[in-house]
Amino acid sequence: EASMPPSEADLQLIRGAMSAVRVPSAYDKVYNDECAYSFDTPYSPLGIYVSLTSWLSFGAHVVAMDVERAGEKGRLYVHCKWSRVLKEKPNSGNFVEAPTRMAIGGESGFQVDEDKYDVVKENTLVLLPHDIRVPLPCGELPEFVSESARVLLSKASFLAEQKAAAVAWEAEVLPSKYADDLIQLPPHKQISPDSSTWVCEESGMCENLWLNLSDGHIGSGRRQYDGSGGTNGALNHYEETKKHFPPHGFPLVVKLGTITPNGADVYSYATDENNEVSDPKLAEHLAHWGINMMRMEKTEMSMTELNIAANEKLELDKITEAGKELVPVHGPGFVGLRNLGNSCYANSVLQVLFSMPELAIFSEQATALFSSAGEPMEDLLAQLGKLAVGLLSERYAPGGAGAEAAAGADEESSVSPRVLTRLVGKGHAEFSSARQQDALEYWQHLLEVLGLAERGAAGRLDAAVPPSRLFAYTQEERIAVDGMVSYRDMQHQYLSLCVPLEAADNREEVAAYEERSRDKRQKRSETGLPDKEEEPVVPLVPFSACLARAAAAEPLEVFRGRRNAERQVRFKTFPRYLMVHVQRYYQDTDWSAKKLSVRVPMPDRLDLTALKAAGLQPGETLVPDDDAPPSVTVPAAAPPATPPADESV
């Protein structure tokens, strides 16, 4: 059905607003797929309004804020109201290929945006506040206005361009530095091409076997935390070679069963690599042990295939929680954050922060933050307000005013904090990339960026306690040496705790489980039959034990030239919220990073009274500085007649 052409009166008003219209060039940033102040998109029930002046988008509920800046002539927008229609699955022939690379995005990687839908687009030129609407395209419109609208709709959004650049991540396999000059001992044996003859020289296992390219040793792969995998035969042998051929030993191993004319899985145990690598001379190194690469066939899954299978299982387990039926929840505080490509570390930090009632201030003052933002897409406080409204309101719950229609989609009640994560990571080498990062490091960086924004806010955010200071506390360090003491105050945002495994409550159960696992592996190597899976038993270390370890005195070899010192730390002040970092990673004897498989249950109530700092005590003598006058002893005070008031209460 043909739409009515615009009247001359309407065209006259449109021409009056033309002076503010701009046509974006190839180098200009446009934001035509998400509201600047909310997470509304063209797929939201009321769509979005894309300004022909600023090239920013606004949801129907906030576009008036932009119109107010335009004056009496008004402002021209393209109203984008789109819908997704799920494509019918083809009856035959076509199928979605499974990922074959450990990658996100790109050909044969895990697909982030699958082509599942047909998009029905309804685009309309709108002059606000006059509410004049002209369906596009329209030949009666001024050519300059039509061109601006056409380019604005056809140009990729800056957010989409950023996402495309960031999301194409792939697990990179680099050549080993040890490959070119690899030591190979004289070939005392020839490896048969018959896979049935391969066996671990320690355990007798017949699968997941690795050939050491330097000395021809065959050993099983790593043992996994749940008892599966190998028996560490190849790794243990490598550790032995380091004793005889220091410092690196014989680091390169190849997985038997993955050798084909096109290559094989190669791993480097060397401390400075400790990863999957490539070997440019692999054919030569294999031929040394009698293996003709060109005649080999694959008989086992490669590491990439195992990783893909594990990730696919992880996705399934995430949905089903290993077979348990999950009950969907939605509403304020139950809005999810979509993964933007290895962004789970950032999402977890943001969800924790916005679970705190003090962060609701960003939602309560969102309108003021929006109206005072000069460039909303570059304003951190405005974007925090946007996220707060998204997470703490009903707007993006299923059926909410801004929620996208499901159309068979599996991501309801969620938003994509693309602008915020871009601003937080801006200028940072790691957080501006799509690589997986450490959540604690991101949390520290976010608080630093937020603190800078608060200090430059000039009163825009009215908070009793600045959000970036909710976790700040002062730690008192006390060092005792030669009968004297030294005190120092240090500012912290989190408490880092080691995990003392010797304090586990279930040490006997863990030992029994490990013994059963060893018996099962031995039985499997003898019979070749799979065992019934058993849920892993991991150490349960009380949180109080971790806290006691942190509070205990630790020896210092030297302090200001004095030997045999002792250091203790206590809380001089307490934060509103105590962020605790449990150190699961540790440095092994070979200097490689290892992760503890351990649980540390958190108590419902935590009393830190015993860890409150007391400061310099009567009778204590301060350790003199290098160039300070002789130390002064604080005279011991007589005990008070009545207990002193605790001003911290």
N, C-alpha and C positions, 0 to 999 in steps of 0.2 A: 504494500500500500504506500503510495507516494505521500510524502509529508508536505505540508503547506509551506510555501516560500515565505521568508520573512517580509514583514510589511516595510514600507518606506520609513515609517516612524522608527521602527526597530533598527533598521539599517543606519539611520541618522545617529541614534544613540551609540551604536557600535562604532561608527566612524569617529565619534567624539572621544572614545576611549582608546583609539588606535595609537595615539602618541606614545603610550607606555608599552606597546607591544614590541617584542624583540624576537628575532629569529636566531636560534642557537646555531653556532658553527660546529664543525667537527671536533673542536677542542674544548667546547664548553661543557660544563657538568649540568645534567638535567636529572631531576628526581621525580620521575613520572610513574613510579610504581609503589610508593608508600608515603603516607601523610607525614609531614614534618613534625607534628605534635602528637601523633598517635600511630597505632599499627594498622589503621584502616588502609585498604588497598582497593584497586579496581574491582576486586571480587567481594568486597564487603557489601552488605545489603544496600547501602546508599552510595556506594562507589566513592571516588575521590575527585577533587577539583584541581586541575593542574594549571598553574598561573602562566599566562603568556608573557608575563613581565619578569618574574623571578625564576620561573621554571621549577618552582617548588610545588608540592602537592599538599592538599588540605582535605581532611575529612569534612563531611557535611556539618558536623557538630562544632567545628573550629574554624571553618572558612571565613566566618564573619570577622574574626580577628585580623585576617589579612585584608578584607574588604575595607575595614576602618581606615587603613593606611592610604587608601586610593583616592579619597576625596569624593566630591559630588559626582564626578564623571563615572565613577565605578571602575571595575576591573574585569578584564576578559579572562575566562578560564575554559579549558576543555574538561567537560564532565565525563569521566570514564567509568562506565558501569558494565562490568563484564561478568560472564558466568562460564563455568567449566561443565562440559558434558563428557562423561566417561566414555571412552571409545569402546566399541564392541570388540571383543577378542576375536582374532581371526580363527576361522574354522579349521584350517589346515595349513601346513607348509611353514608359516612364520612362527617363530618362537623367540623368547628373550634369552639371549646367551648369558650363561653364568659368567661371573668375573673370572678372569684368568691371570690378573695381575694384582699384587697387593697395593692397590691404588684407590684413591677417591677421585672420581671424575675421569674424563678422557676415555679413549677407546679401550674396552675390555677391563676397565676398573669397576669398582663399586659405583653404581649410578646414583647421583644425588637427586637429579630431576628427571625422572623417567617420562617419556612422552606418552602419558596415559590418557590425555584429555584433548578434546576439541574445545576451542575457546570461541564463545559467541560475544562479540564486542559491540557495545552501544556507546558511541562517542558523540557528544553534543557540545556545541559552542554555547557558553553561558556568559551573560553580562550581569554581574552582581553589583549593587543590590537590586537592580531593576528586574531581575529574574527573567530576562529575555533569553529564550532558548532556540537554537537553530541546529537541527540534526546535521551531522557531517558525513560526507562532504556536501558542500552547497555552492553552486556556481554563482549565486547572487552576492555572496560575501566579498568584501574587498580582497583583492589578490594577496596583499601583504598579510592579512589576518589568516587567510587560508594556508598560505605558505608556512607561517609560524606554527599553526596547529598541525600541519602535515609533518613537518620536521620534528616537532615535539613528540608526536606519537610514534614516529618511526625510529627515533634515536634511542639506543640502549641506555637505560638508566645508569647513572654513575654507580649506584649500589650493585646493580647486576654486573657491571664491568669489574668492580672490586671483588665480587664473589667469584666470578669466573677465573680471575687471576689467582685468587687465594685457594680455591677449592681443588684445583688440579694438583693434587699431591700424590706422590708415589714413593714407595719404599725404595730408596736408592741403594744399589749394590756397587761398591767401588772396587777397583783393582787392589789387591793386597800389595803392600810395600815389600813383602817378603817373597813374592812370587818370582821375580826376575832372577834373584840370586839364591834360590832355594837350595839348601844342602840336601842331597840325596845320597844315602849310604849305598855301598855296593849291593846289587840286587841278589840277596841270598835266597829269594823265593820268587815264584811267578804266581800272580793272582789269576785263578781260573775265571773264565767268562760265565761259568755255570753258577747262578745265584744260589743253588741248593748247597753248594760247598762252602759258602761264606758263613763264618761263625765268630762270635766275640771270643777273643783269646782269654778273657777273664771269666765271664759268666756262662758262656756257651749259648747266648742268645743268637737267634737266626734272623732277626729283623732290626731295622733302625741301626744299621752298621756303618761305621765310618773308617775309611782307610787313611792312615797317616802317610802323606806323600813323601815324607823324608825317610822313614825307616820301614814302611810296609806293614806296620802294626794295624790290626783290625780290632776295633773296640765298639761297644754299643754307645748310643747317644746319651744325652743327659737324662737323669731321673727328674720327673716333674713333681710338683708339690703334693699331688694326690697319689703318688706312688706309681703312676703310669710312666711310659717312656722307657728309657734304657736303665743301665746300671752305672752310668758315668765312666764306662770303660775307656773310651777315647780320651775324655778329659783327664782322668786320673793318669793315663799313660803320658799325656802331654806334661803334666806336673812333674813326672819323673824325669822326662827329657830335659827340663829346665835345670835339674840338679847336675846333669852331666854336660849339657851344652848351654851354659848361661850366656846372656840373660834371658833369651827368648825361647830356647829349646826348639822343638819341631812343631811350629804352630798350625800348619795348614793340613786340613783333613777334607776328604771328599766323601759324600754320602753314596755308598754303594747302592745300586738300585735306582739311582737317578741319572746315571751316566748314559747319554745318548750322543749321536754325532753332533748335536747342537750345543752340548755343554753338560753341566752337572751342578749340583749344589756343593759349594765350597765354603768352608767356615774357617775363620782364623781365631785361634784361642789366645793369640798374643794380647797382652794387657792393653796395648795402645790401639787395638782394633776390636777384638772380642765381638765379632759380628759376622754376618754373611758377607762374603767377598767374592770377587771374580779372580780367576787365575789365567792370565793371557797365555801361559805356556802349559795349560792343563793337558793337552794331548801329549806333549813331550813328557810331562811328569808321570802320566798314567802309563805310557809306553815303557818307562823305566821298570815298571812292575809287571810288564807283560800284558797290559790291558790295551786293546785296540779300540779306541773310542768310536770309530766308524762302524764297528760291528755290534756295539752294545745296544740293548733295548731297556726301556724303563720298566722297572718292576715294583717301585714304591712311590708313594706320594712325595713330591718335593716340599721344601719348606714353605714356598709360596702357597701351594695347594693346602698344606696343613694350616697355614695362617688363615687362608680364606675360609676353610671349613670351620675353623674355630670362631671366626668373626660371624659367619652365618649362624652358627649354633648360639653365639652370644646374642645375636638379634632375636632368635627364637626364644631363648631363655629370658631375655629382657621382657618379652611380651607375656610369656607364660609363667615366669619365675620358676623354671624347672618343673613344670607340670601343675603349678598351683594356679587357680583361677583368680585373676586380679579384678577388683571392683573399681571401675572408673570413678573418679571424683572430679568435681569442677566447682568453680566459684572463686571468690576473692581468696588469694593465697594459694590456690590450687591451679594456677595457670602455668603451663610448661614453657620451656625455652627450647626452640628448635636448634638442632645441631647445624652449625654453619660450615662444617668441615673441620673436624678435629677441634671443635670449640667446647667440648664437654668440660674442660678445666675452667673456662671462663663462666660457663653456665652454672656450674656448681657453686662458684664463689658468689655470683649474683643472686642465686636463690637463697643462699645462707644469709647474705646481707639484708635482703628484702623480707626475710622472715622476722626481722627485728622491728618492734613497734616504732622505734625512733626513725626508721627509714620511711615510715608513712608520711613524714613531713614533705617529702618530694611529691607525693600524690596530693596532699592537702594544699600545697602552695604551687601546684603545677601551672595553673592559669597565670599566676604572677610571673613564674619563671618563663613561660612561653612569651608573654607580652613584652618582657624586658630583654629578650634574646635578640641581638642584632642579626646574627646569622644562625638560625636554629640548628642547621645541620652541622655546625662547628661549635656548638655550645654544649659543654658537658652537663651543666646543671639542667638545662632544658631537656636533654636526652635522658637524664636520670628521672626527671619528672614524667617523661613519656613512658619509661619502663615501669615506674611505680604505679601509674594509672593502669597500665596493661596487666601487671601482676596482681594488683590489689583491688580490682573491681570486677564486675560481672561482664564488662563490655566484650571480652574475648572468650567467654565461656560459650559452649554450644548454644546457639540461638540468641546470643548477645547482639547488641546493636552494631558492633564492629566485626563480629566473627565471620569468617569466610564460610560460604556454603560448603558443606562436606563433599558432595558429589562423589561419594565413595572414598574420599581421602581418609587417611589414617592418622592425621595430625590435627585433631580438634583441641580446643582449649589451650592454644599455645601461640606464642609470638616469637618474632625473630629480631633480636637486638642488634641488627647489623650496624646501625649508625653509631650506637654507643660503643660497641667493641672496636669499631674502626677508630673512634676518637681516643679511647684508652690506649690502644696499641700504636697510635700515630707516632712515628719517629723512633719506635723501639724495634730493634732488629728481629727479635723473636716474636713478640706479641702482635706484630703487624703481618706475620706470616701465617700459613695454614698448618704449620708443624705443631704437633702435640707439645704442650708445655706443662710445667709444674704448677699446680693450683696455688700452693703457698706463695711462690714467687709472683704469680699474677695478683694475688690478693694484696701483697705488699705494694706492688706497683700501682694497683688501683687506688689504694689509700693515699699513696703519695700524689697521684694525679688529682684525686679528689681534694686533698688538702690544698694544693695550689689553686684549684678552682674556687674553693671556699675563701681563701685569702684575697683573691681578686674579684670576689663577687660584689663588693661594695654594698653590702646590706641586702642583697637580693634574696638570701635564704635566712629566714628567722628561726634559728634553732638554739635551744638552751645549751645543748652540747653539740658542737660540730660533728657531723657523722664520722668524719675521718679520725676523731679523737675518742670514739666509743671504746676502743680497744687499748688505748695508750695507758701505760703504767710505768712507774719508776722502780727499778730493781736496785737494791743495795748490795754491793759486793764487799765482803769483809775478808781481808787477808791477814793471817796471824803468822808472825815469824820472829824468832829470837825474843819472845816475851813482849813483843809490840804488835800493834795492829795498824791496818790501813783501810780506810773506807772510801768507796767511790760509788756515785750514783750513775745509773745507766738507764736510758729510755728504751722501752721495748713496746712492740705491738703484739707479740705472741710469746707463749711459753713453749720451749722445745724440750721434749722428754725422750730419753732413751728407754728401750724396752729390755728389762733384765729377764732373760729367758729362764734363768735359774729360779725365779720367783713364781713360775707358773703353778697354778693350783692343780693342774691335771697332768703332772709330769709322768706318772705311772701309766695313765691311759695313752699318752703320746708314745711312750716307749713300747707299749704293747702293740699299738697300731703300726709302728715302724717295723717291729719284728714280724708281724703278719704280712706286711708289704714285702719284706725281704723273702719270706717263705713263698709267697705267691709268685714273685719274679723268678725264683729258683725253679718252682714247679712249671712255670710257663716256659722257661728255657729248656727244661727237660722234655716236656710233653708237646709243646707248641700249641697247647689249647688255651683259649682265653679264660680269664678268671672273672668271677662275678664282681662288679664294681662295688666299692665300699666308700661311703662318704668319708673324706679325709678328717682325721682328728688333729687339730692344730693346738698349740699351747694357748692357754687362757691365763693371761697375766693381769692381775688386779691393777687398776689405775693407781691405787695407793702405793703400790710397789714402784711404779714409774716416778711418782711424785717424791717418794722417799729417796730414790736414786738421785734426783735432781737437787734435793735439799741437803744431801750428805756432803760432808767436807771432802774435798779432793786435794791431793798433794800437788804442790808446785815445786819443781826442782830448784828454780832460782827466782827471787823477787828482789829487784833493786840491789843486785849483787849479793844478797843473802840467801843461803841455801835452806832447803827443807821447810818451805812455807806451806800453809794450808789455806784453802780458799772455800768460802761458803757464800751462797747468795740467798737473799730474802726479799720479800715484797715490801718496799717502802710505801708505795701506794697501790691501791687495787683498781683495776679498770671496771667500767660498767659491764663489759663482757670480756671474759678471758678466752682468747683464742688459743687452743692447744694444738701443737704440732707433734704428732707421734712419729718418731724417727724409725721408719720401717726399713730404710736403706742403710747399709753399713758397708765398710770397706773390708774386703776379705784379705787374707794373708798374701794373696797375689796382687793386691791393689785394685782388684776389680770390684765394681759395685754389685752388691747382692741385696735381695729383698727378703725380709723376714715374713714367713707365713705364720701369722700370729694374730690373735684377737685380744683386744684390750677393752673389756666392757666398761662403759662410763657409768658411775654411780648417779643416782637421782639427786643426791645432795652432796655437796663438797664443802668441807670446812677447812679453810686455809689459815685459821687463826694462829696455828703454831708456826706458820711461815712468815709472820709479820716481823719486819725488821725492828730492831731496838735502838740502832744508832750507837754512837760512842758511849760506852758505859763508864761509870765512876771507877777509878783505879786503872783504866787502860791508858797505855802510852802509845802515841802515834809514831809510826815509822817515819823518820826524817827523809825529806827529799834529798837528792844528791848535794844540792847547794843550800839546803835549809839550815837554820840554827838548830841547836840541840833540841831534841823532842821534849814535849811538855806532857807531864802526867796530870790527868784530871783527878783532883782529890776525891776520895770516896765520900759520899754524902751520907749523913745519918738517915736511918730509915724513917719515913714519914709516920706521923701519928695516925693518919687515916690514909687509905688507899687513894692514889691520885686518880683524877677523872681521865677516862680514855676519850680524847676529843675526836677520835675517829668514829665513835659510836653515835 
